[in-house]
Amino acid sequence: MTGGGMENTQLFDAGGKGRGLRATKELSAGDVVFSEPGFAAVVYDSMAANVCHNCFRRQSKLHRCASAGLPTTGDRTCQTACWEEHKLECAAIRNIVTAPNEQVRRDATDAQLVAVDKLEDHVADLGEADLKQLNANVSSFFQFWSYGSKQHSADYISHIFGIVKSNGLALSDQRGLQAVGVGLFPNLCLVNHDCWPNCTVILNNGNQSALNSALHSKRRIELRALGKISEGQELTISYVDFLNLSADRQKKLKELHFFDCTCEHCTQHIKDDLMTLLQRAKKLYHPNNAQLGLAIMKAGVTHWHAGQIEQGHGFICKAYSILMITHGPNHAITKDLESMRAQTEIELKMFRQNEKEYHTMRQEVLKDSAADKKI
């Protein structure tokens, strides 16, 4: 499996699509094409009290910033790791009545503004309602960032807000099941869309819990190959869910990303006729698609908990093989699946040896679990 540097990619002119990235060497399924820490990333307002602002993992209790008084990190290690970023907004938060929303906090990072200002902002393409919200956010920004060391024009800040709106990536928790924040990854922004992509993007929450600090790693996104990619081939990801009809995908891409998709699947309406079939996910998604893997994982857990151990184990094994490619062996979800695979394998052996004894044991476990919940 390849590493995560940018040496596997090359910037090139992708014609009507603008800039793009292509492979500089042949890549295989599961290879990390590149990894990238966020230039800016924030937890959603609604998740701010339950998600660590450094690693984006869900936490039962967060440490509060002693100065700003807001919950920020899950442990002292994460608190130390994100201090360089948090100290920029800390003084400003102390001087205003309420904390700014996630859009303002995300765009108010003094050391990061210039780094991303060459990306497309699409401000000229925004509708009336979006422009009104943009202007309100710019006003909030100046109230918040009047305490910063740099001063910027309203047009420049509008440009930065437009960049984030057009290029921001939703970030999930450690289980990958729910979006908890948003981040900006400039290198990833250079990867163009295709409804049938050859790469997928996952969030690696990093490791700040190891006793040996040398083993710590930062939160980052990873671009992973879904299959064989030839040298010189363009790298692509999907900006929308392929389970929508081609017309719906085109509409969403136009509304959110301001371009008309001309990929083969959209222009020829490939597989639109399969949308109504019960097994559409397995027939429509790339066989190594991350969303397909997560859907199969959910199906496996559901069957397992329902006592259908054979089907459950089969689904969990299939999900594990997909997520080994899309997420890698060290991701929290993959490790969970590995544990579930081992447990269901033990239960499946017991089931095949003595089906009646297996179901009796399972009923006893369920009774004990129900009794524990009542206590």
C-alpha positions in Angstrom: 0.0 0.0 0.0 1.5 3.3 -1.0 2.1 6.3 1.3 0.2 9.5 1.5 2.5 12.2 -0.1 1.6 14.2 -3.2 4.3 12.5 -5.2 1.6 10.2 -6.6 -0.1 13.1 -8.3 0.4 15.8 -10.9 -1.5 19.0 -11.5 -2.7 19.3 -15.1 -5.1 21.2 -17.3 -8.3 19.2 -17.4 -9.9 21.2 -20.3 -13.4 22.3 -19.6 -13.2 21.1 -16.0 -10.3 23.5 -15.2 -7.5 22.1 -13.1 -7.3 18.5 -12.2 -5.0 15.8 -10.6 -3.7 12.7 -12.4 -1.6 9.8 -11.3 2.1 9.8 -11.8 2.3 6.0 -11.3 0.1 3.0 -11.5 -2.0 2.6 -8.3 -3.9 -0.4 -6.9 -7.2 -0.7 -5.0 -6.7 0.5 -1.4 -3.6 2.6 -2.1 -3.5 6.0 -0.3 -3.0 8.4 -3.3 -2.4 11.2 -0.8 -3.3 12.4 2.6 -3.9 16.0 3.7 -4.5 17.7 7.1 -7.3 20.4 7.0 -6.3 24.0 6.4 -9.4 24.8 8.4 -12.0 22.5 10.0 -14.7 23.1 12.6 -17.3 21.1 14.4 -21.0 21.9 13.6 -22.7 24.2 16.1 -25.2 21.4 16.9 -22.3 18.9 17.7 -20.0 21.4 19.5 -20.7 20.0 23.0 -20.3 16.3 22.1 -17.4 16.1 19.5 -13.7 16.8 20.1 -12.7 19.9 18.1 -9.3 18.4 17.3 -9.9 14.7 16.3 -13.6 15.0 15.6 -14.4 11.9 17.7 -17.6 11.7 19.7 -16.8 12.1 23.4 -19.0 11.7 26.5 -17.3 14.7 28.1 -15.2 17.5 26.7 -12.6 19.6 28.4 -13.4 23.3 28.4 -11.1 26.1 27.3 -10.2 27.9 30.6 -10.2 31.3 28.8 -13.1 31.1 26.4 -15.2 28.8 28.6 -16.3 26.6 25.7 -16.1 22.8 25.4 -13.3 22.0 22.9 -11.4 18.8 23.2 -11.8 15.2 24.5 -8.5 15.0 26.4 -5.4 17.0 27.3 -3.4 15.5 24.4 -5.9 16.8 21.8 -6.1 20.1 23.7 -2.3 20.6 23.4 -2.4 19.5 19.7 -5.0 22.1 18.7 -3.8 25.0 20.8 -2.0 26.7 18.0 -5.2 26.9 16.0 -7.6 27.6 19.0 -5.5 30.5 20.4 -6.2 32.5 17.3 -10.0 32.5 18.0 -9.8 32.3 21.8 -9.1 36.0 22.5 -11.8 37.0 20.0 -14.4 34.8 21.6 -13.7 36.2 25.0 -14.5 39.7 23.7 -18.0 39.0 22.2 -21.2 38.0 23.9 -21.8 34.7 22.0 -19.5 32.4 20.1 -19.6 32.8 16.3 -21.2 30.2 14.1 -19.2 27.5 12.4 -18.9 29.4 9.1 -17.4 32.4 10.8 -15.1 30.3 13.0 -13.9 28.3 10.1 -13.1 31.3 8.0 -11.5 33.4 10.8 -8.2 31.6 11.0 -5.5 34.2 10.5 -2.7 31.9 9.4 -4.8 30.1 6.8 -6.6 32.8 4.8 -4.0 33.4 2.1 -3.2 29.7 1.7 -6.5 28.9 -0.1 -7.4 32.1 -1.9 -6.6 30.8 -5.3 -9.6 28.4 -5.3 -12.9 29.1 -7.1 -15.4 31.0 -4.9 -18.5 31.0 -7.2 -19.8 34.1 -5.4 -21.1 35.5 -8.8 -23.3 32.3 -9.1 -25.0 32.6 -5.8 -28.8 33.2 -5.6 -30.4 36.0 -3.7 -30.9 34.0 -0.4 -27.4 32.7 -0.4 -26.0 36.2 -1.1 -28.0 37.5 1.8 -26.6 34.8 4.1 -23.1 35.5 2.8 -23.3 39.2 3.6 -24.6 38.4 7.1 -21.7 36.0 7.7 -19.2 38.6 6.5 -20.6 41.2 9.0 -20.3 38.6 11.8 -16.8 37.9 10.7 -15.7 41.5 11.1 -17.3 41.7 14.5 -15.5 38.5 15.5 -12.1 39.1 13.8 -11.7 42.8 14.8 -9.3 41.3 17.4 -7.1 39.6 14.7 -3.7 40.8 13.6 -4.7 41.1 10.0 -7.3 43.2 8.4 -9.0 42.3 5.1 -11.6 43.9 2.8 -15.2 42.8 2.7 -14.7 41.6 -0.9 -11.8 39.4 0.2 -13.7 37.9 3.0 -16.7 37.2 0.7 -14.2 35.5 -1.6 -13.0 33.3 1.2 -16.6 32.4 2.4 -17.4 31.5 -1.2 -14.4 29.2 -1.4 -15.5 27.4 1.7 -19.1 27.1 0.6 -18.1 25.7 -2.8 -15.2 23.5 -1.6 -15.9 22.5 2.0 -16.0 18.8 2.8 -18.3 17.3 5.4 -16.3 15.4 8.2 -17.7 12.4 10.0 -17.2 11.0 13.5 -14.9 8.1 14.2 -17.5 5.6 13.1 -18.1 7.3 9.8 -21.9 7.2 10.3 -22.7 10.9 10.8 -21.3 14.2 9.6 -20.2 16.3 12.6 -18.2 19.1 11.0 -16.8 20.6 7.9 -13.2 21.2 6.7 -11.3 22.8 3.8 -8.6 20.7 2.1 -7.0 22.6 -0.8 -5.3 19.7 -2.5 -8.4 17.6 -2.4 -10.3 20.6 -4.1 -8.2 19.9 -7.2 -9.7 16.5 -7.6 -12.6 16.7 -10.1 -16.0 15.0 -10.0 -17.1 11.9 -11.8 -20.3 10.0 -11.1 -18.3 6.7 -11.4 -15.1 7.8 -9.7 -11.8 5.9 -9.3 -11.1 7.2 -5.8 -12.9 7.8 -2.5 -12.2 10.2 0.4 -12.3 9.1 4.0 -11.5 11.0 7.2 -8.7 9.5 9.3 -9.3 11.0 12.8 -5.7 10.4 13.7 -4.2 9.1 17.0 -3.7 11.3 20.0 -4.2 8.6 22.6 -1.0 6.6 22.4 1.2 6.8 25.4 4.3 7.3 23.2 3.9 10.8 21.6 6.0 9.6 18.7 3.1 7.5 17.6 0.7 10.4 17.5 -0.8 11.4 14.2 -3.0 14.3 13.1 -6.5 14.3 11.8 -6.4 14.1 8.0 -8.4 13.1 4.9 -7.1 10.2 2.8 -7.7 9.9 -1.0 -7.8 6.1 -1.7 -7.9 4.3 -5.0 -11.0 2.2 -5.6 -9.3 0.0 -8.2 -6.4 0.0 -10.6 -5.5 3.5 -11.8 -3.0 3.8 -14.7 -0.2 6.2 -14.8 -1.4 9.5 -16.3 -5.1 8.7 -15.6 -7.2 11.5 -14.0 -8.1 11.1 -10.3 -11.8 11.6 -9.6 -14.2 11.5 -6.7 -18.0 11.8 -6.6 -19.4 15.0 -5.1 -22.9 13.5 -4.9 -24.7 10.2 -4.2 -24.7 8.0 -7.2 -28.0 6.3 -6.1 -29.8 9.4 -7.4 -31.1 9.5 -11.0 -28.7 11.2 -13.5 -31.0 14.2 -13.8 -31.2 14.6 -10.0 -27.4 14.3 -9.7 -26.9 16.9 -12.4 -29.4 19.3 -10.7 -27.6 18.9 -7.3 -24.2 19.4 -8.9 -25.4 22.6 -10.6 -26.9 23.9 -7.4 -24.0 23.1 -5.1 -21.0 23.2 -7.3 -22.1 25.3 -10.3 -21.2 23.0 -13.2 -22.9 20.7 -15.6 -21.8 17.1 -15.3 -20.9 15.6 -18.7 -19.7 12.2 -17.5 -20.7 9.1 -19.4 -23.1 8.0 -16.7 -25.0 11.3 -16.8 -25.0 11.9 -20.6 -26.1 8.4 -21.4 -28.3 8.0 -18.3 -26.5 4.7 -17.5 -28.2 2.6 -14.8 -31.1 5.0 -14.3 -33.4 2.0 -15.0 -32.0 0.2 -12.0 -33.0 2.8 -9.5 -36.2 1.1 -8.5 -34.7 -2.3 -7.9 -34.4 -3.6 -4.3 -30.7 -4.4 -4.7 -29.8 -1.1 -6.2 -26.9 -0.3 -3.9 -25.0 -3.4 -4.9 -25.7 -3.0 -8.6 -25.1 0.8 -8.8 -22.2 1.4 -6.5 -18.6 0.7 -7.4 -17.8 -2.7 -5.8 -15.4 -1.0 -3.5 -17.4 2.1 -2.7 -17.2 3.3 0.9 -20.9 4.0 1.2 -21.7 0.5 -0.1 -19.4 -0.9 2.5 -21.1 1.0 5.3 -24.6 0.0 4.1 -23.5 -3.7 4.0 -22.1 -3.3 7.5 -25.4 -1.9 8.8 -27.2 -4.8 7.2 -24.8 -7.3 8.8 -25.3 -5.8 12.3 -29.1 -5.8 11.8 -29.1 -9.5 10.8 -26.7 -10.4 13.6 -28.8 -8.7 16.2 -31.9 -10.4 14.8 -30.4 -13.8 15.3 -29.7 -14.4 11.6 -26.1 -15.3 12.2 -25.2 -16.8 8.8 -26.4 -13.8 6.8 -25.0 -11.4 9.4 -21.6 -12.9 9.3 -21.6 -12.9 5.5 -22.5 -9.2 5.3 -19.9 -8.3 8.0 -17.2 -10.1 6.1 -18.1 -8.4 2.8 -18.2 -5.0 4.5 -14.8 -5.7 6.1 -13.2 -6.5 2.7 -14.5 -3.2 1.2 -13.5 -1.0 4.1 -10.0 -2.5 4.2 -9.7 -0.8 0.8 -11.6 2.4 1.4 -10.6 3.1 5.0 -7.5 1.0 5.6 -6.8 -1.5 8.4 -6.2 1.1 11.1 -9.4 3.1 10.9 -11.8 2.8 13.8 -14.6 1.4 11.7 -12.4 -1.3 10.1 -11.2 -2.3 13.6 -14.8 -2.5 14.8 -15.6 -4.7 11.8 -12.6 -6.9 12.5 -13.9 -7.5 16.1 -17.5 -8.1 14.8 -16.1 -10.5 12.2 -14.3 -12.5 14.8 -17.3 -12.6 17.2 -19.8 -13.6 14.5 -17.4 -16.3 13.3 -17.4 -17.8 16.8 -21.1 -17.6 17.0 -21.5 -19.1 13.5 -19.4 -22.1 14.5 -21.6 -22.6 17.6 -24.7 -22.3 15.5 -23.6 -24.9 13.0 -22.5 -27.3 15.8 -25.8 -27.0 17.8 -28.4 -24.6 16.5 -30.8 -25.1 19.5 -28.0 -24.5 22.0 -27.0 -21.3 20.1 -30.4 -19.8 20.2 -30.8 -20.8 23.9 -27.6 -19.0 24.7 -28.6 -16.0 22.7 -31.9 -15.7 24.5 -30.1 -15.7 27.8 -27.8 -13.0 26.7 -30.7 -10.9 25.5 -32.5 -11.4 28.9 -29.4 -10.3 30.8 -29.0 -7.2 28.5 -32.6 -6.2 29.1 -32.2 -6.6 32.9 -29.2 -4.4 32.9 -31.1 -1.7 31.1 -33.8 -1.7 33.7 -31.3 -1.2 36.5 
